[in-house]
Amino acid sequence: MLDAIAVCVSEAAEAQLLTINAAAFQNLLVHIVIALIRISNDCYVPIEDSRLQRIVATSEYRAAEDIARRIDALTSISLPQEEVAYIAIHLAGKQTIYQTPDESSLVISDEVWQVVSDMLDRVWRVFRFDFRNDLELRMNLARHIQPLSVRLRYNLKLKNPMLDDIKARYPLSFSIAVDASTVIAEAYGAPLSHDEIGYVALAFELALERSKTETVKKNILVICASGAGSARLLEYQCRREFGDYIDQIQTCDALGLDKVDFSTIDYAFTTVPLNRELPVPVREVSCFLDPVEAERTRAVLRKEMRRPSALGADYLGRDLFFPHLACTSKAEVLDFLIARAEESRDVAPNFRELVFAREERMPTAFGNNIAMPHPLEVASRDAFVCIGLLDEPVVWGAEGEEVQAVFLAGFSFDEDGSARTFLDSFAGVLVDPQAIERLVTEQTWEAFADVLGASGIVVDGTPGSVNTPT
């Protein structure tokens, strides 16, 4: 029976130019089989007349009618209008995108667009990650929320077969998605399941991955002895050799340096020795860049662009590293780490309240024996991570997930983007089972620094004076 109904749905979807993903297709088949069993026992599900009329006017209802006709021909069971409407709801709530000859993509409503804007504002307030001008992320979220809003409105469930992998591999993106999804819940009056949040996390993970490959281009000053001709020649060579790394190039002669605004300059290339210091790094080159010279300069630019990933010392210190904690509950762990953060960092007076409020909304355990609690909104002057390693794991949420390594994160009011790069690299450590296993086994700063170094994160610092709760 299930195979025959699958054929009916597939043929109707093809005829109506409707595309449904595999997981949603399976869920729809199960719904139809259950509906046929109910109808055979004279059990019908009512629907409000006003809501029914709105559904009947949609293109999904026409597709649902096609499915109902095919099922009637197959089973001799006639589906009433209300049951056809519920099939239409499933189609509207579970399709990924539909296309017609006159319509290239899903039409995004003003309501959905505003929800996406509010989500990105929430992420900015909580994490200081600025995705507000990321059009691709906006479109990905909007495409997902359009059918998601239907699922929430009609309490439809969509399983996420990748959920465990998403939580384990992308804890930072999942944490971002948890906070962003509260906006969706407020907008549609229904909380999101972890399955749904997992799909939202994928959109944020894609944005984070894309940002890692985007080149931070530099502004260059080209200095020549005299003559615009030689300066223009060197500018052309720089464009040709280092175009992927350079945004703007200014030129001047040695006598014109006093007129240069160095606040917008990252590097200076000069063909003549300078008898003065400049406020930016200076590299002497010839008017004709040879291959060896070009490669050395390219290596310098590449190294500069990678530098933010090695800023661990700005966020991690031995004064916030606490091994061998004897805590026996989640609350005890949080109380201890929050107190240590309050002692050594400039945090808001309601920092503790905001951390517990975030945990109340949804626990921050993401698998791999770790949790990453953080405030409900930005609540510290500088970004930091306070680490607590427990002798024995504690239960972190209602689902019984155990945690032995806790990373309390504070996000900064004055964020310049480097914390985002650092946290993205740091997340790679959190999802590495071998790294976390070594950390909770050895529980030393040296082991921690070693596993961080493998991800390009450099740390230093002096030992903290408090290592266990008192």
N, C-alpha and C positions, 0 to 999 in steps of 0.2 A: 504493500500500500504506500509506504513512504517513498519508494522509488518512483511509483507512478505519479504521486503528487508532485515530486521534484520535477518530473518532466513537464507537468502542467505549469508550474511556476516558471520554469526556465523558458518555455515556449512563449508564455505571456510576457515575460520580461523582455525577451528579444523582440517580440512584436511591438511592444510599447517603448522600445529604446531605453530600457531601464537597466542599470547596472547595480548589482548588489554584491557586497563582499561575502566571502565564504562563510565566515562565522555568523553573519546576519542571516544568510540564506538558510542555514541549518536551524536557527532559532525560529524563523518564519514557518518552516516545515513543521516543526513541533507544535507551534501555535495552531496551525490549520488542522493537524491530526486531532489535537485535543478538542478543537471546535466541532469537528465532525462527530466525535464521540458524544459530546454534550448534546448536539442537535438530535442525534439518534435517540437520546433519552429525553427528548423534549425539554431540554434545559437551554434557555437562551439568555444572553447577556444584553440588558437594555442599554440605551444611550440617549442622552438628552436630545430632544428634537432640534434645538438651536445648534448644538454642536454637530449633530448629524448633517444638517443642511450645509454647514461650512465645509465638512469633509467631502460631501457629495460634489461640491464645486471644484475639487482639486483634480489635478492630473493623476495623482496616485489612486484616486477612487476609480478612474477609468481603467487603470491597470488592474486594480483589485476586481473589478467587474469581469474583466477578461479571464482572470484566474478562476473566479467563481463559476463562470460558464464552462470552462474546461473541467473543473472538478464535478460539476453537475453531470456532464456527459460521461465522466468516468465512474461516478459512484451513485448516480441517480439521487443525490442529496442536494436539494436546492437551498442555497444559503440566503437567508433573509438580508434585507438592506443593512441592518445593524451589524451583522457578522461581516458583510463585505466592507463596511466602514472600518471595522477593527483590522482587517487585512490591510486597508489603505493606511491606517495609522502605523502599522508595522513597516510598510513600504516607505513612508515618509520619515520614519524614525531610524531606519536601518540601512538605507541606501548611502553610498559614499558620495555619489554625484550622478546626476542624470543629464542627458544631452538630447537635444532635438535638432533638426536641421537649422532652426532659426535661433537656437540658444546654445552658446558654447559652454556655459557653466552655471552652477547653482546661483540663483539670485540672492544676494545677502541683504537682509532687511536692515533698516536703521536701528531697530531694537538690538539685533545681534551685534552690529558694529559698535554700538555704545557699550554693550557688555564686554566686548573685547577690549575697548579702551579702558574701561574700569578695571579689568583684569591686569593690564599692563601697568596701570597706575598703582594697583595694590602691590605688584611685584617690586616696583620702584620704591614704595614706602617701606616694605619689609626687608628687601635684600639690597637695595640701592643698585640693582641691575637695570639698566635703562634700555628696554626693548621698545620704547614708545614710538620710535621712528622706523622700526623694522617692519616694512610693508609685507614681506613674505611671511613672517610669523603672524601678522594680523590676518592675512588671507587664510593661512592654514587653520588658525583657531576659528575663524568665522565659518569656514566650510564645515568644520567639525561641530560647532555649536548649533548650527541651523537644525540638523536632524536630532542632535542631542536634546534640544529644547522640547522636541516632540516626545522623546522617550521619557523625559522628566515629567511632562504634563500628564502623560497617560500611564506613568509608572511601569514602563517597559524596561526589561533588564537586558543588558548586552554583556556577555561574558568576554573577558579579555584573556585569551590563552597565553599571552606574553607577560602577564602581570608580574609573576615572580622574577622573571629575567629583568624587567624594567626596574623594579624596586632594587634588585641586587646590583645591576650594572650602572644605573643612572640615579643614584640617591639624591644628588643635587637637583637634577631636573624634576624628580618626583616631589621633592620638598617644595620647590617653586610651584609646581602644579597644585599641590595641596592648598597652598595659600591662595593661588589664583582662582581655584575652583570654588572658594567660598563666595566669590562674586557671582558665579553662575547659580549657586544654591540660593543666594539672596534674590536674584533676579527672577527665578522660576519657582521659588517656594518649595524646593525639594533638595535634600543633600545628595551629593554624588557618591557613588560606591567607589571602592578602590579600583574596580575594573575600569570605570569611566575616567578616573583621575589618571590611570596609566596611559590612556590614549592622549590626554592633554599633555602629560609629561613628554611624550614623544615629540610633540611640536616644539616644546622648549628645548629638548635635547638637540634637535635639528638646528635650532637657532644658535645654541651654544657652539656646536660643531662648526657651523658656518662662520661664526665670529673668529674661531681659532685660525681659520685659513685666510681670513681677510688681512691683507698687508697694511700695517700702519706706516704710511708713506712719510718721508722726511722732506723738509725744505732745505735746499742747499744754496750756499753763497759761493760763487766762482770768482776768484780774485786773480787778475792778471797784471803784468807790469804796466802796460798801457795799450790802448787800441781796442776798439770794440771787436775787430775782426778775430783776434786770437781768443777773446773771451767767448764769442759766439761759437767758435770752433770747439772749444772745450765743453761748452754747454751742450752742443750737439752730440759729442761723444758720451757725455754723462747720460743724456737721454737714451742713447742707443744701448749703452752697457748696463745702466742701472734703472731703466724705466720702471721696472716693477717695484722699486723701492723709493722712488722720488716723486714728490707732489709738485713743488714749485722750485725753480732755479732763478736766483737773482745773480746779476753780474756787476762787478765794479773794479776799478783799478786800486792800487795800493794807497793812493792819496785820497780816495773817496770813502775809506772805512769809517770815518767819523760821522758820516751821514747815514750809515746803515742802522736800521732798527733790528737788533739782534734778538728781540723777544719772539720773532717769528722764524728764526733760523735755528736749524738743528746741527748742521755741519758746515764747515768752510773748506773748500778745496782751493789751494793757492799754487800758482806756478812760480812764485818768487818768495824768497825768505822774508819773513815779517819781523820787524824790529819791535814788536809790541805783542802783548797777550790779548787774546780775544775771549769773550765769555762763552764760546762754544768750542768743541773739539776741532782742531785744524789738521788737515792732511796735505802734505806737499806732493804735487804731481807734476808731470811734464805736460806740455801743451798737446803732446800726442801720446795718449794712454797706450802703453804696450800691454800685451795679454797678462803678464805677471802682475803688473800694477793694477790692472782692472780687477783681477780676481781677488787681490788683497783688499781692495776697497769694497768689493761686493761682500766679502766675508765680514768686514766690519759692520756693514749695514745689516746683514743677516743677524749677527750677534746682537746688535742694538735692539732689533725687533723682538728677539727672544727674551730679552732681559726681564720683563715683568714676571715670567714664570719662575724666576729665581728670587722672588721677594719674600720668601718664607720667614725671614728674620723679622719682617715688619708685622707679622701676624701671629707667629709662634715663638714662645720663649720658655725657657726652663722654669721661670717663675710661675707659669701657668700649666705646668706638667706635673700631674699627681698620680703616681703609680700606687699599686697595692692598697686601694681603698677597701675598707671593710664594710661598706654600706650594704644594707639588706633590702632596700626598696628604692624604687624610682624617685620618690619624693626626697629621700635622704640624699641620693646622689645629686639631684638638682639643687637642693638647699646648700650642699657643700660647695659645688662648683660656682654657683651664683655668688655665694659669700666671698669666695676667693677672687672672682672677677670684680666684685664691688670694692674689694680692698686695694687692688692694684691697677684698675682701669677706670677711666672717667666715664661712668655709665649713668643713665637717667635714674632718678629716684624710684621710678616704678619699673625698673628693669626686671626684678623678680616677678612682679605681677604679670608683666607682659610675656615672660617665658612660660609661666604656668598657664596663662590664658591660651597660648599657642598649643600647648600640649593638650589642653582640654578640648580644643577644636579637633585635633587629630594627633595621635602619638607620632613621634618622629623617628621611630625605629624602622629601618629600611632593609633588614636582612644583614647577613655577613657579620652578625654579632655586634653591630654598631648602632648608635643613635646620634642624631645631630640636632639637638634642641636649639632653639633660637627665639628671640622675642617676636611678638605679633607684629611689631613695626620697629623701625630703626630706633635704637635707644642707647647709642654710645658715640663718643666723640671720635674714637679710632676703631678700626676693625681689628678683631682678635679671635683666636680660638683657644678655649680652655679645655685641656684634656684630662679626663679621669679614667684610669684603668682599674678595674675591680678584680679582687682575688676570686670572687665567685660571681657568676652572672645574676642579674635581677630581671624580673618580669617588667616589660616596658609598656604593655598595652592590654586591652581587654581580650585580644586574641592570644595572649600568652607568649608573645615573642620575647625571647631572652636577649639581653644585651650585656656585654662585658667591657666594651670600649665606648666612652661617651665623649663627644666633641661639641661642647657648648660654643656656639658661634655668635659673635656680636658684629653687627654691620654698622658702618660709619655714616654719620650725617654728611660728611664731606668726602664723598667717594669720587675718585678720579678714574675709575675703571680698572685699576691694577688689582683690586681685591677680586673682581670678577674673574680675571685671568688666573690669579692664584687659586681661588676656590675651585675653578674648573680642573686645574692640575691636581689639587688636593683631593678632589672627588675620585681621581684615578687610584689614589692610595686606599681610600675607604672601600672600594669595590674589589680590591685585590685580596682574595682569601688568604694567600700565603703571607702577605704583609701584615694583615690584622692578626693572624695566628701567631706570627713571630712577636708582634707587639704585646699581645696579652700574655704570651708565655714568658718573654724576657722582662718586660716592663721596665726598661731602662731608657734614659734619654738617648744614649748612644745607638740603641737599636732603632728608636724612632727616627733619629737623624739619618740613619742608614737607609731606611725604607723610603724616607722623603727624598734623599739624594738620588735614588733610582728613578724618581719622577722629575728630576731637575729642580727640586725645591731645596734651597740652602737655608739652614737655621744656625743660630748661635744663642748665647744667653747665659745667665748665671742660675744656679740651682735655686728653686723656691724653698722657703723656710717651713712650709706646712705641707705634709704629704698625706696625712690621714685625718679623717673627721675627728673633732674633739667634742 
